[in-house]
Amino acid sequence: MSNIMEELFNEGRAEEKKEIAKRCLQLGKLSIEEIALCSGLSIEEVKKLAETQLAYK
């Protein structure tokens, strides 16, 4: 795969991980650690997403 294609693929995967975490946060049934495990994001990344979602409520 070319570098550009690989970069686009990785960006898409990162966005999908964030979307998974956002949906889990909206459910409100999982801990930050569980969401990180399920989404593949770090605990810090999930915390940032949670703070962002709280700001929009």
Secondary structure in CASP SS format (residue, H / E / C, confidence):
PFRMAT SS
TARGET T0000
AUTHOR 0000-0000-0000
METHOD secondary structure of the structure
MODEL  1
M C 1.00
S C 1.00
N H 1.00
I H 1.00
M H 1.00
E H 1.00
E H 1.00
L H 1.00
F H 1.00
N H 1.00
E H 1.00
G H 1.00
R H 1.00
A H 1.00
E H 1.00
E H 1.00
K H 1.00
K H 1.00
E H 1.00
I H 1.00
A H 1.00
K H 1.00
R H 1.00
C H 1.00
L H 1.00
Q H 1.00
L H 1.00
G C 1.00
K C 1.00
L C 1.00
S C 1.00
I H 1.00
E H 1.00
E H 1.00
I H 1.00
A H 1.00
L H 1.00
C H 1.00
S H 1.00
G C 1.00
L C 1.00
S C 1.00
I H 1.00
E H 1.00
E H 1.00
V H 1.00
K H 1.00
K H 1.00
L H 1.00
A H 1.00
E H 1.00
T H 1.00
Q H 1.00
L H 1.00
A H 1.00
Y C 1.00
K C 1.00
END
